[in-house]
Amino acid sequence: MKIEPLNTQIQISYVAEIMKTEDPEKVKRAVLNILPNIEIREANNTITGESSDPMCLRVLYEQIRARRIAGVVRRLYEEHLVGNKSWLYFNKQAAYVGSVVVCEDPSESPLGPIKVFFECEDKDIFLDWLAPW
């Protein structure tokens, strides 16, 4: 799938808790499966990272279209929007196997979700790019 250029600046970051029963390497793999090439930092049973490269969103871009979940993504993005920042939860177990599953509530991901934050200059351009109607 060809990815259209994003015509606005974007800052992407995430946080994922590493539960006591989880292998940290598997949590890192889950993150990289949905946010390829994003930075990984581990500290205090948590991994975090950030990027300003929209190409780290290519898996989300492709799977939102393939799974036809743009409406859900748009609704949740708008619900969480404060100023030019928003966030979405993604199921960690699904991410580990390479599938993008958006959660409305953190309890929908039994080992905790991957929380992805988006900060952009123009949310309409960004949403139309990531999750088109």
N, C-alpha and C positions, 0 to 999 in steps of 0.2 A: 504494500500500500504506500502510495506517495503521500508524504506529509507536507501540507502547505506551510509556507513560512508564517510565523507568528509576528504580527505587525504591532506589537507592544512589548515593553520590557516586562519581564517576569522574574520573581524571586521565589524559588521553591525550597521548602525545608520540611523536615519530618522528625517525628519522635516515635520510637517503639520501645516498649518495656520488654526486658528479657526476664521471663518468669523463671523461678528456681528450677522448674522441670525442663526448661528449654536449653538446647544447645545454642550458644551465641552465634555460631557459624550458620546455623539454619535460619535464625532470625535475620542475619545479614543477607543471606541468599533470598529470603522472602522480600526484603526491601529492594534488592537489586533486580529481582524479577519484575517488579512493577515500576521501578525508577532506575533504569539502567544508567550506569556511569555516574550516579550521584555519590557524593562524598559519604564516607562511613566513619563515625567517631564513636568509640565505646567508652562509657564511664558509668560507674554506679548502677550496673544492671540496666542500662538504657543505651540505645544507639540513636544517634542523631546525625544530621548532615544537611547540606544545602547546596544549591546550584542556581545559577542564573541562565543556564542553557536549556531552552525549551525542548531540546532533543532528549533530555532525560524523561520527558513525558510521553515519548513515542509509544510505549506499551499502553498507557492509559488512553492515548489518542486512538489507537487502533482498536482496543477492546471495547471502549465506550461505543464505538460505531458497530462493531461486530456483534456485541451483546445487546445492542439497542437499549442502552440504559441512559441515554443523554437526558431524558426528561427528569429522571431521579437525580442525576448529577447536578443539573441546573437548579432544581428545587432546593437540594441540600446546600449547594454553594450559596444561593441567595439567602437561605435561612441563617447561615453562619456569617454572612457578610457584615463586617464592621469597617467602615471607611473603604480602603482599598485592599483589605485583607479578608481572607476566608480560609476555610479548612474543610477536609473530608476525612472520614474514617474508612479504612480498607481492611478487610478480613485478612489476618496474618496467615492463617493456614491455607486459605485459597491462594494468597500471593506466593506462598512457598511452592505451590505446584504450577505457578505461572498464570493464574486466573485472577482477573480483577473483579472483586465483589465489594460493592459499596455498602457500608453499614450506616443505619440511621442512629444507632446507639452502640456504645462500646461493648455492651453485653452480647451483641450479635457475633462477636469474635471471642470465643471462650478463653483464649490465651492472651487477650488484649489486642486491640487493633493497631494498625500503623496509622498514625495521624499525620496527614500531609497538609501543610500550610501553603497558601498561594498569596503572593502580594504582587499586584500589577497596577499599572497606570490606568488602564482602561478595561474594566471587568467585562464590558459588553463584547469587545473585540476578543478577549481571552475566552469567554464562554462560547462564543460563536465558533471559535477555533477548536476548543477542546470537546465541546458537547453540542454540536449543531442541532437545530430543530429538524 
